[in-house]
Amino acid sequence: MYLAGVRRVRRSGGAWPVWRTVVFFGAGLGSVVVLTMSFLGTYDRVLFWPYAVQNVLLLALTPVLLAFGGPVQLIGLNFPSLGAGRLVRVLTFPAVSSLLGASLLPLVYFTPYYEAVLQNDVLHQLLRLQLVVVGCLFFWPMLGGESLPAWCTPPVRVAIGFLDGLLDALPGILIMTSPGTLAATYYLSVRHGWGPAPHQDQRFGGGLMLTLAEMVGLPFLAGQVVAWIRADKAEAAAVDRRLDRVVAERAAAGESEPELMRPWWETEPGQLADRFRSQRDDD
């Protein structure tokens, strides 16, 4: 689907950077290959901690790497009206996508769904898809700004990213400090006495979940801060251009510079303003 979208853009005369395609397949889909086909995939239903690592990174890392490949921009070029659909707006609304992302792992691990996933191949693959899709619903709009409401400005996105980082820490903390052992009977049955004790394995996995969630969240938050700075600079430059046009138009019409265009220390009443005003009159 991605390659078909690229071909369609180029056939219509548009351009698509090669590096985005490389990133999408190499880093984005490549992360899925590593997470599901390396030792993490081999032991994800034998030991707790490989599955914990796999789930966290499919939810928080893979969507970010896929986003760098520009799938949202590619969809926008091919289907401009798709992002305006009601379902897309609801699912990518910051409160909804944040709630979906923060609640998915606790609902998996602390409900019977987890043990069912361990025992059923279809549910096992379905959970992987759920993790990636839910992560994309949150990260893709937040990174690109598409389909977000107008009030979701860069400062608001920074606040949401900070809150999301706090919520992402909860599953790891709950699992690491839980007095009980998740799916203990299942894990004992598949190991037959080898490997760490199930509870020790669970605590180690919870610690890795906490660490990896924060490691992935910090660069995302830093990226939102950088986007905020860039947006602020762009807005300041646009305001300066508008003010320059106003001054040029007034100068061409022979009008004086409006008081609101002057700095506060020349317009506010007081000794400082009087001094600058007198110097200006002398000049």
LINBELPE-V105077 format. One record per residue. RES is the residue in three letters. PSI is psi as a letter, one per 20 degrees, with the letter a starting at -180 (999 if undefined). OMEGA is omega in degrees with one decimal (999 if undefined). D_CENTER is the distance of its C-alpha to the mean C-alpha in Angstrom with 1 decimal. Layout:
{{RES | PSI | OMEGA | D_CENTER} {RES | PSI | OMEGA | D_CENTER}}
This chain:
{{MET | g | 178.7 | 22.3} {TYR | g | -179.2 | 20.2} {LEU | h | 177.0 | 23.5} {ALA | h | 177.2 | 25.3} {GLY | h | 177.7 | 22.8} {VAL | g | 179.0 | 23.4} {ARG | g | -178.6 | 27.1} {ARG | h | 178.5 | 27.2} {VAL | g | -177.8 | 25.6} {ARG | h | 177.6 | 28.1} {ARG | h | 179.1 | 31.0} {SER | j | 177.8 | 30.4} {GLY | j | 179.3 | 30.7} {GLY | r | 179.7 | 27.1} {ALA | q | 176.8 | 25.5} {TRP | p | -177.0 | 22.6} {PRO | p | 178.8 | 21.7} {VAL | h | -176.2 | 22.8} {TRP | h | 178.4 | 20.3} {ARG | g | 178.2 | 17.4} {THR | g | 179.2 | 19.4} {VAL | g | -179.6 | 20.1} {VAL | g | -178.1 | 16.5} {PHE | g | -177.1 | 15.6} {PHE | g | -174.9 | 18.7} {GLY | g | -177.2 | 19.2} {ALA | g | -176.2 | 15.9} {GLY | f | 178.5 | 13.9} {LEU | h | 176.0 | 16.9} {GLY | h | 178.0 | 18.6} {SER | h | 177.2 | 16.3} {VAL | g | 178.5 | 17.4} {VAL | g | -178.3 | 20.9} {VAL | g | -175.1 | 20.9} {LEU | h | -174.8 | 19.4} {THR | i | -175.5 | 21.7} {MET | j | 174.0 | 24.8} {SER | a | 178.2 | 25.3} {PHE | h | 177.2 | 27.0} {LEU | h | 177.1 | 23.8} {GLY | h | -179.3 | 24.7} {THR | g | -173.9 | 28.4} {TYR | j | -175.0 | 28.3} {ASP | i | 175.8 | 25.4} {ARG | k | 175.5 | 28.1} {VAL | g | 176.5 | 30.6} {LEU | q | -177.9 | 28.9} {PHE | g | -169.4 | 26.3} {TRP | h | 175.9 | 24.3} {PRO | h | 179.1 | 23.4} {TYR | h | 177.8 | 22.1} {ALA | g | 178.7 | 20.0} {VAL | g | -179.1 | 18.5} {GLN | g | -176.2 | 18.0} {ASN | g | -179.4 | 16.3} {VAL | g | -176.5 | 13.8} {LEU | h | 173.9 | 12.8} {LEU | h | -179.5 | 12.9} {LEU | h | -169.8 | 10.4} {ALA | h | -176.2 | 8.0} {LEU | g | -177.4 | 9.2} {THR | g | 178.9 | 10.6} {PRO | h | 178.9 | 7.9} {VAL | g | 179.3 | 6.3} {LEU | h | 175.7 | 10.0} {LEU | h | -178.5 | 10.9} {ALA | h | 178.9 | 8.6} {PHE | i | 176.2 | 10.7} {GLY | i | 174.9 | 13.7} {GLY | k | 179.7 | 13.2} {PRO | h | -179.8 | 13.8} {VAL | g | 178.1 | 12.8} {GLN | h | -179.9 | 15.2} {LEU | g | 176.6 | 17.7} {ILE | g | 179.8 | 17.8} {GLY | h | 179.1 | 18.3} {LEU | h | -177.9 | 21.2} {ASN | h | -177.7 | 22.8} {PHE | m | -174.0 | 22.3} {PRO | h | -175.7 | 21.7} {SER | i | -175.0 | 22.4} {LEU | g | -178.2 | 20.1} {GLY | i | -179.4 | 17.1} {ALA | i | -179.8 | 19.7} {GLY | q | -176.7 | 20.7} {ARG | g | -178.6 | 20.9} {LEU | g | 179.1 | 19.2} {VAL | g | -179.6 | 16.1} {ARG | h | -179.3 | 16.0} {VAL | g | -176.0 | 16.6} {LEU | h | -179.6 | 14.1} {THR | j | 175.0 | 11.2} {PHE | p | -171.5 | 12.7} {PRO | g | -178.8 | 10.4} {ALA | h | -178.6 | 13.2} {VAL | g | -177.7 | 13.6} {SER | h | 177.5 | 10.2} {SER | g | 179.4 | 9.8} {LEU | g | 177.9 | 13.4} {LEU | g | -178.5 | 13.1} {GLY | g | -176.8 | 10.6} {ALA | h | -174.9 | 12.7} {SER | i | -172.8 | 16.0} {LEU | g | -176.7 | 15.8} {LEU | g | 175.3 | 16.9} {PRO | h | 178.7 | 19.5} {LEU | h | 178.3 | 20.9} {VAL | g | -170.9 | 21.3} {TYR | h | -174.4 | 22.9} {PHE | k | 172.8 | 25.0} {THR | r | 177.4 | 26.5} {PRO | i | -179.3 | 28.9} {TYR | h | -176.2 | 26.2} {TYR | g | -179.7 | 25.5} {GLU | h | 176.2 | 29.1} {ALA | h | 177.8 | 29.3} {VAL | h | -179.5 | 26.4} {LEU | h | -173.9 | 28.3} {GLN | i | -173.8 | 31.4} {ASN | p | -177.5 | 30.4} {ASP | h | -178.3 | 29.1} {VAL | g | 178.0 | 27.8} {LEU | h | 179.0 | 25.8} {HIS | g | 178.1 | 24.5} {GLN | h | 179.6 | 23.2} {LEU | h | 178.8 | 21.9} {LEU | g | 177.0 | 19.8} {ARG | g | 178.8 | 18.1} {LEU | g | 177.9 | 17.4} {GLN | g | -177.5 | 16.2} {LEU | g | -177.8 | 13.6} {VAL | g | -177.8 | 12.2} {VAL | g | 180.0 | 12.4} {VAL | g | 177.1 | 10.9} {GLY | g | 179.2 | 7.8} {CYS | h | 179.9 | 7.8} {LEU | h | 179.3 | 8.7} {PHE | g | -170.3 | 5.7} {PHE | h | -175.3 | 2.8} {TRP | g | 177.3 | 6.0} {PRO | h | -177.5 | 7.3} {MET | h | -179.6 | 5.0} {LEU | h | -176.7 | 5.4} {GLY | i | -178.8 | 8.8} {GLY | i | -178.9 | 10.1} {GLU | q | 176.1 | 12.0} {SER | j | 175.8 | 13.5} {LEU | q | 176.7 | 12.4} {PRO | r | -174.9 | 15.6} {ALA | h | -177.5 | 17.3} {TRP | i | -178.3 | 17.1} {CYS | m | -179.1 | 13.3} {THR | r | 178.7 | 14.0} {PRO | g | 177.0 | 12.3} {PRO | h | 178.9 | 14.1} {VAL | h | 179.5 | 13.0} {ARG | h | 175.7 | 9.3} {VAL | g | 178.9 | 10.3} {ALA | g | 178.8 | 12.2} {ILE | g | 178.3 | 9.7} {GLY | h | 177.9 | 7.5} {PHE | g | 178.9 | 11.0} {LEU | h | 179.3 | 12.1} {ASP | h | 177.3 | 9.4} {GLY | h | 177.4 | 10.5} {LEU | g | -179.6 | 14.0} {LEU | h | 180.0 | 13.6} {ASP | h | -179.9 | 12.3} {ALA | h | -174.0 | 15.5} {LEU | g | -178.3 | 17.7} {PRO | g | 179.7 | 18.2} {GLY | g | 179.6 | 19.2} {ILE | g | -179.1 | 21.5} {LEU | g | -179.1 | 23.1} {ILE | g | -177.4 | 23.8} {MET | h | -176.4 | 25.1} {THR | j | -178.6 | 27.4} {SER | p | 179.2 | 28.5} {PRO | h | -179.6 | 32.3} {GLY | r | 179.4 | 32.4} {THR | p | -179.0 | 31.6} {LEU | p | 177.2 | 29.3} {ALA | l | -175.6 | 31.2} {ALA | g | -178.9 | 33.9} {THR | g | 179.6 | 36.5} {TYR | g | -176.6 | 34.4} {TYR | h | 177.1 | 33.5} {LEU | h | -177.9 | 37.1} {SER | h | -177.4 | 38.3} {VAL | i | -178.5 | 36.2} {ARG | h | 179.5 | 36.9} {HIS | l | 173.0 | 40.6} {GLY | i | 179.8 | 40.9} {TRP | r | 177.7 | 38.8} {GLY | r | 179.9 | 35.6} {PRO | r | 175.3 | 34.5} {ALA | q | -176.1 | 35.4} {PRO | g | -177.8 | 32.8} {HIS | h | 177.0 | 32.1} {GLN | g | 177.0 | 31.7} {ASP | g | 180.0 | 29.4} {GLN | g | 179.4 | 27.3} {ARG | g | 177.4 | 27.1} {PHE | g | 178.6 | 26.2} {GLY | g | 176.8 | 23.4} {GLY | g | 177.0 | 22.1} {GLY | g | 177.7 | 22.1} {LEU | h | 177.6 | 20.2} {MET | g | 179.8 | 17.5} {LEU | g | -177.6 | 17.3} {THR | g | -176.7 | 17.4} {LEU | h | 179.4 | 14.9} {ALA | g | 179.5 | 12.2} {GLU | h | 178.5 | 12.9} {MET | h | 178.6 | 13.2} {VAL | h | -176.6 | 9.8} {GLY | h | -178.0 | 8.3} {LEU | g | 175.7 | 10.6} {PRO | h | 177.4 | 9.7} {PHE | g | 178.6 | 6.1} {LEU | g | 177.6 | 8.3} {ALA | h | 177.7 | 10.8} {GLY | h | 177.5 | 9.1} {GLN | h | 177.0 | 8.6} {VAL | g | 177.9 | 12.3} {VAL | g | 177.6 | 13.4} {ALA | h | 177.2 | 12.2} {TRP | g | -179.7 | 14.1} {ILE | g | 179.8 | 17.1} {ARG | g | 179.4 | 17.3} {ALA | h | 179.2 | 17.2} {ASP | g | 177.8 | 19.8} {LYS | g | 179.5 | 21.9} {ALA | h | 178.9 | 21.8} {GLU | g | 178.3 | 22.9} {ALA | g | 178.7 | 25.6} {ALA | h | 178.8 | 26.9} {ALA | g | 177.9 | 27.1} {VAL | g | 178.6 | 29.0} {ASP | g | 179.3 | 31.3} {ARG | g | 178.4 | 32.1} {ARG | g | 179.5 | 33.0} {LEU | h | 177.5 | 35.2} {ASP | h | 178.4 | 36.9} {ARG | g | 178.7 | 37.8} {VAL | g | 179.6 | 39.3} {VAL | g | -179.5 | 41.3} {ALA | g | 179.5 | 42.5} {GLU | g | 178.8 | 43.6} {ARG | h | 178.4 | 45.4} {ALA | h | 178.4 | 47.1} {ALA | h | 179.3 | 48.2} {ALA | i | 179.0 | 49.7} {GLY | j | -179.9 | 51.5} {GLU | q | 178.2 | 49.6} {SER | r | -180.0 | 48.7} {GLU | p | -178.7 | 45.2} {PRO | q | -177.1 | 43.9} {GLU | h | -178.3 | 43.6} {LEU | i | 178.4 | 39.9} {MET | i | -175.1 | 39.2} {ARG | q | -180.0 | 40.7} {PRO | q | -173.3 | 39.1} {TRP | h | -176.0 | 39.5} {TRP | i | 175.2 | 42.1} {GLU | i | -175.9 | 44.4} {THR | h | -179.4 | 44.0} {GLU | q | 179.0 | 43.9} {PRO | q | 179.4 | 47.4} {GLY | r | -177.1 | 48.8} {GLN | h | -178.8 | 50.6} {LEU | g | -179.6 | 47.7} {ALA | h | 178.7 | 47.4} {ASP | h | -179.4 | 51.2} {ARG | g | 179.8 | 51.5} {PHE | h | -179.3 | 49.0} {ARG | h | 179.3 | 50.7} {SER | h | 177.7 | 54.1} {GLN | h | 179.7 | 53.0} {ARG | g | 179.1 | 51.6} {ASP | h | 178.9 | 54.9} {ASP | g | 179.1 | 56.9} {ASP | 999 | 999 | 54.9}}
